[in-house]
Amino acid sequence: MALKRRSVILLTILVLLLGGILLPGSPLIAASINLAVQYKFPAVKQVSPADLVEWWRSGAECKPPLLIDARTPAEYRVSHIAEAVNMDMNSPDLTPLINFRRTAPVLVYDAVGIRGAAMAEALRQQGFEDVSNLAGGIFRWANEGRSLNGANGPVTVVHPWQGLWTHLLKSRYRAQPGQ
């Protein structure tokens, strides 16, 4: 079991290093991270961007989820998915959830899916019954050309976070420093 876990982690790192540098925004890299997230958080349901859009369109058939952006306030200010509430994973404030039914659907996202899955797991442990994670996070959302909102309306860029993770976001969607 430990060997399998190490293999998944090493494979993910290798794909990030090689693929991220050669193919920014590559679906292969995103898929390997998604695999690692599923392995680390097996109880957290993963929802693709296309499935989220379909969920919204279904309207009365099923209640749309509360969207929680688990990134930092600085990342959220640059851009976020419409209607998302920001809850920084580093210092979560559950105040927006005080009057929220624990049976209602919640979908968490971050940059690539790791922090979102961790927060989704934490919410499940707090008694929330229907919590999902956006597979691939806002990077996948943006890489698929989906709409983003910033502090003053629609935007086309995402906070690129840092280090190698930056390469998971297509360059045309990366916000520049100070943006």
N, C-alpha and C positions, 0 to 999 in steps of 0.2 A: 504494500500500500504506500509506504514512504517512497519507494523507488518510483512508482507511478506518479506520485505528486511531484517529485523532483523533475521527472521527465517532462511533465506538462509545463512546469515553471521554466525549465531550461529551453524547451521548444518555443515558448512564448517570447522569451528574451531574445533568442536567436532570430526569430521572425521579425521582432521589433527592430533589432539592430540592422539586419540586412534589408528587409523589405521596406522599413520606414524611411531609410535613407534613399533607397532606389525608387520607390513608388509611393510618394506621399498620398495619403488618403486611400491606400489600397484596401479593397474589401477583404483580401486574404489576411492582412494584418488584423483588421477589425474582427474577423471571424476567429482568429486564434485567441484574441483577448476575450471575446465572448465565450469561447470554450473554457478558458481559465476561470472566468467569472462564474460560469455554470458549475464548474468543478468545486470552487471555493464556497459558493452559496447555492447548494442544490435545492433548497426549499424555496428560493425566490424565483417566481415566474418571470420570464423574460418576454417583453412585448416589443415587436419590431415597430419602426416608425410607420410602416404601411398599416399594421394592425391598429395602432393608436388612431390614425386618421379614420379608419373604418369604424372604430369604436365611437368616435365623435359623430360620424355620419349616421350611425344607427339610431341616434336620437332617443325616442321614447322606448325603444326595445330594451335598452340597458343604460343605466345611469352612467354618464361620463365620469372619469376619475378626477379626483383632486390631484393636480400636478404639483409636485414638490421638486424644486431645483436645489440639489444638494451641494452646489458649488459655493465658492466664497462670494460675498457681496460684490467684490470687484469684478469677478467673472460674470455674475448676474447682470450688473449694470451695462456691460458691453452688449450682451444679447441674452435672450431667453425665449422659451416657447411661450406663446400667448397663454394668458391665464395662470401661469406658474407662480407659485409662492416660493420665495427664497428661504431656505433653512440650511444655513451653513453647517456642513458635516462636522467641522472643527469645533463649533460651539452651538449645537442645535437648540433652538427655542421652540418648544412644542405649543406655544400660545395659539397659533392659528388652528390647532387641532382640538382645542378644549371643547368646543361644541359640535365636533364632527363625530358622527356615529362610527363606532369601531367596525361596523359591518360594511360601511360604504367603501367603494373602490378608491385606492390611492395608487398613483404611479409616480415613482421617483426617478430622477435622471441626474446625471452629472456630465462630465466631459466625455468619458469613454465607457462608463458602465461600472467601474470598480467602486467608487464612493457611493454611487446610487444603490448598488446592490447591498453594500454594507448598511446604509441607512434603511433600506427596505427590510433587511433582516432585523435591525434594531426595532423598527416599528412593529414588526410581527411579534417580537418578544414583549412589546408593550401592550399587546392585545389586539392590534389591528389585524383583521382577518383576511382582507382582500388587498394585499399589497404586491405591486409588480415593479419591475425595473425596466427602463427603456433600454433595450439591447443596443449597445454601441453609443449610447448617450447622445448628447447634443452634437458631437462631432459627426456621427453617422447621419443624424437628422439634417445637418447643414450640408454634408457631402452629397446627400440625395436631393439637394436643392429645395428643401422645404422652408417655409416662412419663419422668420425670426423677428422678435421685437426687441428694441432697446429702450432706454429711458425716455426717448422722445419720438417713438414710433418705429416703423419698420426699418430693419437694418439687414445687411448681407454678410456680416462678419461675426466671428466667435472669438472670445478670449482664447488664445492658443495654449494656455496653461504653461507648461515649462518642459525643458529638456526634450527627450526623445518623443514624448507624447505629442509634441507639436507636429511631428511628421504624420500623425494619423489624420490630420485635418488638411484637406486640399488647400494649397497656398492661396487661392483666390478668396477663401473664406476666413483666413487668419487676420485678426485685428492687429494693427501695428501698435507698438508701445505707446502709451499715452492716449490711445483711442478710446 
